Amino acid sequence: MDVLSVCNHKGGTGKTTTAIHVAAALGLSGWSVLVIDLDPQGFLTRTMDVEEPRSDASVAKLFEPSVSLDTIPVRHLSGFDLLPSSSTLTKRMRDLNKPTDVLWVREVLQNSSLEYDLVLFDTAAAVTVYSLNALVASEHVLIPVLPEYQAIVGAEQTFQTIELVENKLNPRLQSRNFLLTQVDARKRIHRTYQEYLRTKYGDSVLDSVIRTSTSLAESREGGTTVFDHDSSARGAQDYANATDELTQRLRSVQKSSQEASPVPDDSIEAEDVPLPDEVLDS
């Protein structure tokens, strides 16, 4: 089972739209996908027109002792299953202040008998205990980025956070990719920042890009995916292409991992785990 986080510390980059459509595209390709909405604001949950569930039927349940992911009900949507968010996450954040509280989700996944091909996390546009939980549990990260200044800065900060998590908490977090979103090739600034990102990060930037598309906004307003709204639209084509490329990269990483020596899975001691504030200050 592969585990992928979709994250960017800057909002407005198409992060949630990307999480939804990568999951849906994989589902159309025959993958079984579980999306876990770890954003306390629950934008993905609301975008898919899913009402906020009871706390015990939401992602908040993952942060309770001795919980099993296998027993939490999921919503079956078009192309993927969803473990929805809950406003309870915001209330519980103040209680998740121990260093080891970034390990909850990893432990739950490791103890689960669910057989999905991929678990995909959508995270908040910030470094929180929940986004760190996602990164600690993941093997892969996808960073959607708009080719403009503030979004590029947020993407680079996200990249630095991922490196820190890999070095201190999760040595398996070795696959990270940028996906350019909302690209308008007519804009010089978009061409300039695309070139900057590709020059600096090379193969870490997907060749595929997501162009500006009214079909994505229309499908979002309808609580569905662009594949259901209009499978021939530009947005559908772009996300299908990007997901195909991402899939090839995931399989390449998986093959390399199988051929390489196993990564030690030493237990992490509490004093080794940085708190979210320490990650922000690093």
Secondary structure, DSSP 8 states (H G I E B T S, - for coil): -EEEEE--SSSSSSHHHHHHHHHHHHHHTT--EEEEE--TT-HHHHHTT-----GGGSGGGGGSTT--GGGS--EE-SSSEEE---THHHHHHTT--SGGGGSHHHHHHHT-----SEEEEE--SS--HHHHHHHHH-SEEEEEE-SSHHHHHHHHHHHHHHHHHHHHT-TT--EEEEEEEEE-TT-HHHHHHHHHHHHHHGGGEEEEEEE--HHHHHHHHTTS-HHHH-TTSHHHHHHHHHHHHHHHHHHHHHHHHHHS---------GGGS--HHHHHH-
